[in-house]
């Protein structure tokens, strides 16, 4: 194969979980030109990676040149030998077909079977219902379908000079190099409010961490979470908790920050996978979602989920009392965080901070 289009997942965390498969394709076809086809908001997730010759942005609500027909024409001009479809959407398969990709590999779902040349099937139970299994394994099946070796589960990300410079600025502005460790908190979740842990719980946890361990806490933020990050820092009533919400925000910046942390405490959202990709310990707070879908086999990960009668429900917004997250106590999370820090001390993080 000379030219392969990889249609990337539509969620930031899912893109990270696709990296073992992407790397396997690169290794199996070292001379091939790989092109990423993706939504604009996930494109920078893989910025700095050595895998792709070009990135084509595809967004049905974006500028005209990012919509279906212009992107299909661009693919057709490229003469792609194969397309690997990480998203399960009908639209992705239609684009690959309209773009003239000769081999189209994807899962046979959502009525798109006839658009595929190689059809994979999701795991189902006796009644034909889809069974929750790690999505990283399904992504690896896509790579195996075009002849790669077993991709494994090691996720991989890269930083950029701009991201490193922004992280250096934050480290210097908050004098983070003087602390014995720096712990990150990520309160956001693009999936929906049901994944959120209460602001007061994050604030209480941040206060515990600074008082009992001497660590600094930095609160990560996306563009829509600036106020949440500020409130966590303010409500912690600790001078050692810092909001990154007033920093120039970007995926490049977030990646470079996560890469330096001793531990990330996070909701079930994209930056959770940044930690694993940079080999940083990560503690994930699960609420309405099945842990099985996003299991990555990362040895330095701990998952916490409050068992409740109504969950996991997979709902974006809780129709009841949000007990799965509300009843998860800061004390429980702190104990798990202490266990991770004791098991996986990271002197490298301190070296990076001193260099900053």
N, C-alpha and C positions, 0 to 999 in steps of 0.2 A: 504493500500500500504506500502510495506517495503522499496523499493528502487525506487527513482525517479531521472531521469536525466533531468536537465534543460539546454537546449541548449541556451546559452546566445546570445544577439544581437551582431552584428559585429562592432558597433560603441560605443565609450566610453560613450557618452551622453545617448545613447539608453539603455546601461546597467544600468545606474542610473535610468532611467525612468521605468525599469523593477523591481526595488526593492520593490514597493508596492506588486506586484504579487508574487515575491519570498518570501517576508515575510509572505504573506497570506498562501502560500503552507507550509511553516515551521510551522505556527501556527495550520493549519488544520491537519497536520500529524507530530506531535511532536516527535514520536518515529521512523519515517522513516529516512533512510540514503539518504541525498540529494547530488547529484554530479553535479558539474558545467562542462559543455562542452563548450569550448570557444576558440577563437583566442588568441594566446599568447599576443598580444599587448593590449588586454582589461582585461587580467586576474587580474592585480593588482588593477583594479577599485574597486573590492570588497574585497581586502586584509584587514584583521582585522575583517571582518563580521563573525557572529557566525552561519551562515546558512548551510555551506557545509562541508561534511566529506572529500571530495577530489575534485580536479580540474583536468580535462582531457583536455589537449591542442590538438586542431585540426587545422591543417594548411596544405593546399594542397601543399604549396611551402616550408614547413618547413622540419625539420629532418624526417627521415624515420618513426620513431615511432609516429609522429604526423599526418601521412597521413591516407587516407581513410581506407584501409584494416587493418592496425595495430590497429587503434582506434576502428574500428568495432569489431575486435576480443576482445579487452579489454572490450567493452560494453557487448558483448555476455557472457564473463566470469562473468560479474557482475550480470547478471540476473535481469535486470531492469523491474519493473512492469509498468512503464509509462515514457514517454518522452514528455516534453513540449517544443515545438519549437518556440522560440521567433523570429528567422530569418525566412524569407519567402522563402529561397532558396530551390531549388530542392535538392542540395547536403546535406543539413541538414536532410531532410526527408529520403533520401537514406541511410545516415549513421545510423539514428535511426532504419530503417527497417533492414539493414544489421547487426546492433548490437543486433537484437533480442528483442527490446523493445516491450512489449506485447501490450501496449496502446500508440498510437502516436497521440498527439493532436497538431493541427496547422491550419493555414489558408490555404484554398484551392486556391493556387495561383501557377503560373509558372509550370503548368502541373504536379503537384505532388499529386493530389487528391487521386489517387489510393494507394499511399504509406501511407496515413493517416487512422487511425481507427476512429478518431473523427474529423470532418471537420467543421471549422468555415469559415464564408464568410465575406469579407470586405464590408463596406457600399458602395453602388453605387448609381448613379443617375438614372433617367429614361432611359438613353441611355446605361446603363451598365458600365459607367466610374467610377473608384474609386474616392470617395469623400474624400478630406482632412479632417481627424478628428484626435484628439490627439492620438498619438501612445500609450500613457500610458493607455488609455481606451481599446485599442485592447489587450495590454498585460494583463490587468486585466481580459479580457474575457477568456484568456487562463487559468488563475487560476480558475476562476469560473467554467470552463468546467470540472475540476476534483474535484469539490465539496467544494471549499473554500468559506468562507464568502466574502462579498464585500471587496476588498483590500483597497479601498480609494485611495488617491493621495499623501499621505505623503512619499516622497522619503527619503532614509536613506543611509548614508555611515559611514564608520568607519576609523579611522586612525591607524597607526602602530607606535611602538616605534621608528623605524628607521626614519619614516617620521616626527615625532614630534621632534626628535633630529636635523634633517636637518633644519626644520623650526626655531628651537631655534637658531641655528648657524646663519641663515640669519638675524633674528631679532637682535641678538647681534652684528653682523658684521656691520649692517647699523644703529645701535642705534635707532631702530624703536619704542622702548618703550617710548621715550621722546616726541613723537608726540601725539596730541590729538586724531587723527584718522589715520588709514592706509587704503588707497583705492587701490585696485588691478585693473590692466588692463590686459586683455587677448586678444592679437591681432591675434592669430592663428586661423586656420580653416582647418582641414584635408580634408574637403569636396572638397575644391578647392579655387582658387584665387578670384572667384566672391564674396565670403563671406568676403573678407578682407576690412577693413576700411583703408584709406591711412595712412601711417606712419606719415606724416606731420600733419594729423588731430589728431591722438593719441598724438603726441608731444605737439601740441597746447593745447589740453585739459589738459594734465598733468601739463603744465605750469600754466594754469588758476586755477586748483585745488590747487596747492601748494601756489600760490600767494594770492588767495582769501579766502581760508579756513584754511591755516596753516597745512593741512594734508600732510603726506608723500604718495608717489605713488610708488608701486612696480609693475614692468612689468613682468608678467609671461611668461614662454617660454617652448616650447617643444624642442626636440633635433634639429629639422629643423628650428627653429625660433630664434635661439640665436642672429643672426645678426640683425633681426628685433627688438628684445627687446633692444639690445645695442643702436641701432640707435634712437629709441624712447626716451630713457633716454638722449642720447647725444644731440639730436635736441631740447629737451625741454629746454635746457640751464638753468636747475634748479638743485641745489645741493640736492634737496629733492626728486628727482625721481631716483629710483634705479632699475637697470636691474637684474633679477634673471637668466639671460642667462649664466652667468659664474659659477653658482652653480651646484653641482652634481644633474642632473635632473632625476626625477622619478615621477610616478603617486602618490606615497606615499608622496613625498615632496610637490607636488602641492596641494593635498588634505589638508595637514596640514597647508599650507599657506592660502588657501581659507577659512578654518575654522576660522582663526584669523581676517579676514578682516572686516571692517565696511561696505564696499560696494565693489562689483565687477562690473566693466564695461567690457563687453565682446562682441565679435562676437557670432554668433549662432554656438557654438561649445561645446565640452564636458564639460569643466570647468564651463560653464554656469549652468549646472545641479549640479555640486559640491556645488555651493553656496546655491541652494535651499535645497539640502540634509542636509546641516549644518545650515539651517535657517538664512542664510546671505542675506541681500538685494542684488538684482542683476538687472542690467540695460543691456538689450541685444539689440545690433544693428543688425537689420535684413536687408538683401539686396535682394538676388534672391530667398529666400526660403519662403514657406507658413508658417506663424506663426501657423496656425491651426495644422500642423503635430506635432509640439513639444510643444504645450501648456501643462502646467503641473498644472495649477490652483493654483500656489504658490502665496500667498497674498502679498509677499514682492518683487514681480517682476514687472518691467515695460519694455515694448517692444517699440522700436522706429523703424519705417519703413517709408522711403521716398516713397510716392506714385508716381509711374512713369508709363507711358503708356506701357512699355515693360515688366513689372513685376507684380508679382513675376514669374520668368521664370524657376526656378529650374536648371539653367545651372551651371556647375562647373566653367567655364571660360566665362566671358562676351564677346560676339562677337561684342559689340557696344562700348559704351563709359563709362560703369560702373557707370552711373549716379545715380543709386539707392544708392550707397555707397558714391560716390564722392561728391554728393550734400547734404549729411547729415552733417550739420555744427557742429563744436566743441561747439559753443554757445548753440545750441539746446540740445546737449547731456549734457553739464554742467548744464543747467537749470533743466533737468530731474534728474540729479544726486543730485543736491541740494534738490529737492523735496523729494527724497527717504531718504536722510540723515536726513532731518527734521522730516519726518514721522516715521522713524524707527531708533532712536538712539540706539546704542548697547554698553552699559557700559561693558558688558562681554568681548568684544574685548579688551578694555583697560586693564581689569584685567588680561587677558591672556598675554598681552604684558609686563605688569609689572612683572609677574611671570617669564617670560623668561629672 
